[in-house]
């Protein structure tokens, strides 16, 4: 029976299997009532709405789906992740706006509202490394990046221009459609993985289109002081090691 199926049915089923969906789960993903069994059997045609969803979420080429092209994925336009608003000080230089944990939940919803930014504290750093770029301060909330970052610390982050510039070893502030997270970023073909340093926290998977802004962490402001080394204790430990070494030598 399979050899008599039309191309769209075969490729639709192949796509579902490659993405790891069951028939029921794929139907829910695409907004199809019931399951996708009739499409895969060639009994139902793929609707224009489903074709559009496959393109938006997975960049699936409609021509490939219907057997008119061998190019499965279409390259999307570069996602715009630059900041939507910047603020200036009295000298017409950019401020570093501070986004604390309390207002971070509303940050994504106010990206293009200049008046909202006026309610946030801001400062500038007269250091050469903080010139010729846009920076923003964000307060870390939670322990997903522990031990690199502690909850309550502040990070100073530089605005990124393109997703293609991101590096997996860096830490970023990622602004999604309704939230703000501090994570490492792993890019895949049509997905973005947001990875915590703390292994107890699960990886978040999202789409490039769902990202509003990305800021690369370049420094932090911390109230956490690591304990100073106990030099006297270290000296005693070394003395004990030396004595044990001498005892072993005598016992040989």
C-alpha positions as CSV (number, residue, x, y, z in Angstrom):
1,X,0.0,0.0,0.0
2,X,2.8,2.4,0.9
3,X,4.2,2.5,-2.6
4,X,0.8,3.9,-3.8
5,X,0.9,6.9,-1.4
6,X,1.3,10.3,-2.8
7,X,4.5,12.3,-2.1
8,X,3.0,14.7,0.4
9,X,1.7,11.8,2.6
10,X,5.1,10.0,2.5
11,X,7.1,13.2,3.3
12,X,4.6,14.3,6.0
13,X,5.0,10.9,7.8
14,X,8.8,11.0,7.3
15,X,8.9,14.5,8.8
16,X,6.8,13.5,11.8
17,X,9.1,10.6,12.5
18,X,12.2,12.7,12.2
19,X,10.8,15.2,14.7
20,X,10.0,12.4,17.1
21,X,6.2,13.0,17.4
22,X,3.5,10.4,17.7
23,X,0.5,10.9,15.4
24,X,-1.6,12.3,18.2
25,X,1.2,14.6,19.4
26,X,1.9,15.9,15.9
27,X,-1.7,16.7,15.4
28,X,-1.7,18.8,18.6
29,X,1.5,20.5,17.5
30,X,-0.1,21.5,14.2
31,X,-3.6,22.2,15.4
32,X,-5.2,19.3,13.6
33,X,-8.3,17.8,15.2
34,X,-8.0,14.1,15.9
35,X,-4.8,12.6,14.5
36,X,-2.7,12.8,11.4
37,X,-3.4,9.2,10.4
38,X,-5.7,10.2,7.4
39,X,-3.0,12.5,6.0
40,X,-0.4,9.7,6.3
41,X,-2.7,7.3,4.6
42,X,-3.3,9.7,1.7
43,X,-7.0,10.0,2.6
44,X,-6.8,13.7,3.5
45,X,-4.9,16.6,2.0
46,X,-2.6,18.8,4.0
47,X,-4.3,22.1,4.6
48,X,-2.8,25.5,3.9
49,X,-2.8,26.3,7.6
50,X,-0.8,23.2,8.4
51,X,1.7,24.0,5.6
52,X,2.1,27.5,7.1
53,X,2.6,26.1,10.6
54,X,5.3,23.7,9.3
55,X,7.1,26.6,7.7
56,X,6.8,28.9,10.7
57,X,7.9,26.4,13.3
58,X,10.3,24.2,11.4
59,X,11.1,26.2,8.2
60,X,9.7,23.3,6.1
61,X,9.7,24.2,2.4
62,X,6.2,23.7,1.0
63,X,7.6,22.7,-2.4
64,X,9.6,19.9,-0.7
65,X,6.5,18.7,1.1
66,X,4.6,18.3,-2.2
67,X,7.5,16.8,-4.1
68,X,8.5,19.8,-6.2
69,X,11.8,20.4,-4.5
70,X,14.6,18.4,-2.7
71,X,15.3,21.4,-0.4
72,X,13.6,20.5,2.8
73,X,14.3,23.6,4.8
74,X,14.2,27.2,3.8
75,X,16.6,29.6,5.5
76,X,14.7,32.1,7.6
77,X,15.6,35.8,7.7
78,X,18.0,36.8,10.5
79,X,16.0,37.1,13.7
80,X,16.2,40.7,15.1
81,X,17.6,40.4,18.6
82,X,19.0,43.9,19.0
83,X,17.5,46.1,21.9
84,X,14.4,48.0,20.9
85,X,15.1,51.0,23.2
86,X,18.2,52.7,24.5
87,X,18.4,55.5,27.0
88,X,20.9,58.4,27.0
89,X,22.4,60.5,29.8
90,X,22.8,64.3,29.8
91,X,26.0,63.9,27.7
92,X,24.1,62.0,25.0
93,X,25.9,58.8,25.9
94,X,24.1,55.5,26.4
95,X,23.1,54.6,29.9
96,X,23.4,51.1,31.4
97,X,19.8,50.5,32.5
98,X,19.3,48.2,35.5
99,X,16.6,45.5,35.3
100,X,16.0,44.0,38.8
101,X,14.4,40.7,39.5
102,X,11.0,42.4,40.5
103,X,10.6,44.1,37.1
104,X,12.2,41.4,34.9
105,X,8.8,39.6,34.5
106,X,7.5,42.7,32.7
107,X,10.6,43.4,30.7
108,X,9.5,41.4,27.6
109,X,6.2,43.2,27.5
110,X,7.7,46.7,27.6
111,X,10.6,46.3,25.2
112,X,9.4,49.2,22.9
113,X,8.0,51.5,25.6
114,X,10.5,54.4,26.3
115,X,8.4,55.6,29.2
116,X,8.8,52.3,31.0
117,X,12.6,52.5,30.7
118,X,12.5,55.9,32.4
119,X,11.2,54.2,35.5
120,X,14.3,52.1,35.8
121,X,17.6,53.1,37.5
122,X,20.5,53.7,35.1
123,X,24.2,54.6,35.3
124,X,27.3,54.9,33.1
125,X,30.8,53.5,33.4
126,X,33.7,55.7,32.4
127,X,35.8,52.7,31.3
128,X,37.0,52.1,27.7
129,X,35.7,48.5,27.6
130,X,32.1,49.8,28.1
131,X,32.2,52.2,25.1
132,X,31.0,51.8,21.6
133,X,28.3,49.2,22.5
134,X,25.0,48.9,24.2
135,X,25.0,47.4,27.7
136,X,22.3,46.6,30.2
137,X,22.3,45.3,33.8
138,X,20.2,42.4,34.9
139,X,19.7,40.9,38.3
140,X,20.1,37.1,38.5
141,X,17.2,35.2,40.1
142,X,17.4,31.6,41.2
143,X,20.3,29.1,41.2
144,X,20.2,27.7,37.7
145,X,23.6,29.2,36.9
146,X,25.2,28.3,40.2
147,X,28.1,28.2,41.0
148,X,29.1,30.7,38.3
149,X,26.3,33.2,39.2
150,X,24.5,33.5,42.5
151,X,20.9,34.5,43.0
152,X,20.7,38.2,43.6
153,X,23.9,39.1,41.8
154,X,23.9,41.6,38.9
155,X,25.4,40.9,35.5
156,X,26.4,43.6,33.0
157,X,25.6,42.3,29.5
158,X,26.3,43.6,26.0
159,X,23.6,43.5,23.3
160,X,24.1,40.9,20.6
161,X,23.2,41.6,16.9
162,X,22.8,38.2,15.4
163,X,22.1,34.6,16.4
164,X,25.0,33.5,14.3
165,X,27.4,35.4,16.6
166,X,26.4,33.3,19.7
167,X,29.0,31.0,21.3
168,X,28.1,28.0,23.5
169,X,30.8,28.8,26.1
170,X,29.3,32.2,26.8
171,X,26.5,33.1,29.2
172,X,23.6,35.2,27.9
173,X,20.5,37.0,29.1
174,X,17.8,35.8,26.8
175,X,14.5,37.7,26.5
176,X,11.7,35.5,25.3
177,X,8.1,36.6,24.5
178,X,7.0,36.5,28.1
179,X,10.0,35.9,30.3
180,X,13.7,36.6,30.8
181,X,16.3,33.9,31.6
182,X,20.1,33.7,32.1
183,X,21.5,30.7,30.3
184,X,24.1,29.2,28.0
185,X,22.9,28.8,24.4
186,X,23.2,25.8,22.1
187,X,22.0,26.4,18.5
188,X,20.4,23.6,16.5
189,X,19.0,23.7,13.0
190,X,15.6,25.1,13.9
191,X,15.7,25.2,17.7
192,X,17.6,27.0,20.4
193,X,18.5,25.2,23.7
194,X,18.9,27.3,26.8
195,X,21.2,25.4,29.1
196,X,21.7,25.9,32.9
197,X,25.1,25.5,34.5
198,X,23.4,23.8,37.5
199,X,22.6,20.3,36.2
200,X,19.5,20.2,38.5
201,X,17.7,22.6,36.2
202,X,16.2,21.2,32.9
203,X,17.2,22.6,29.5
204,X,14.7,25.0,27.9
205,X,14.0,24.5,24.2
206,X,12.7,27.4,22.1
207,X,12.5,28.7,18.6
208,X,14.6,31.5,17.1
209,X,11.5,33.4,16.3
210,X,10.5,33.4,20.0
211,X,13.6,35.3,21.1
212,X,13.2,39.1,21.4
213,X,16.7,40.2,22.6
214,X,20.0,38.5,23.6
215,X,22.6,40.1,25.9
216,X,26.1,38.5,26.4
217,X,27.3,38.6,30.0
218,X,30.6,40.4,30.2
219,X,30.9,41.1,34.0
220,X,29.1,40.8,37.2
221,X,28.5,42.8,40.4
222,X,28.4,40.5,43.4
223,X,27.8,40.9,47.1
224,X,29.1,37.3,47.6
225,X,32.6,37.2,49.0
226,X,34.4,34.0,48.8
227,X,36.2,33.1,52.1
228,X,39.9,34.0,52.2
229,X,42.3,31.1,52.3
230,X,43.5,30.2,55.8
231,X,47.3,30.4,55.2
232,X,48.1,29.1,58.7
233,X,46.0,26.1,58.2
234,X,47.5,25.5,54.8
235,X,51.0,25.7,56.4
236,X,50.0,23.1,59.1
237,X,48.6,20.8,56.4
238,X,51.9,21.0,54.5
239,X,53.9,20.3,57.6
240,X,51.8,17.2,58.3
241,X,52.3,16.0,54.7
242,X,56.1,16.4,55.1
243,X,56.1,14.5,58.4
244,X,54.1,11.7,56.9
245,X,56.5,11.5,54.0
246,X,59.5,11.3,56.4
247,X,57.8,8.5,58.4
248,X,57.2,6.5,55.1
249,X,60.8,7.0,54.2
250,X,62.0,5.5,57.6
251,X,59.6,2.6,57.3
252,X,61.0,1.5,53.9
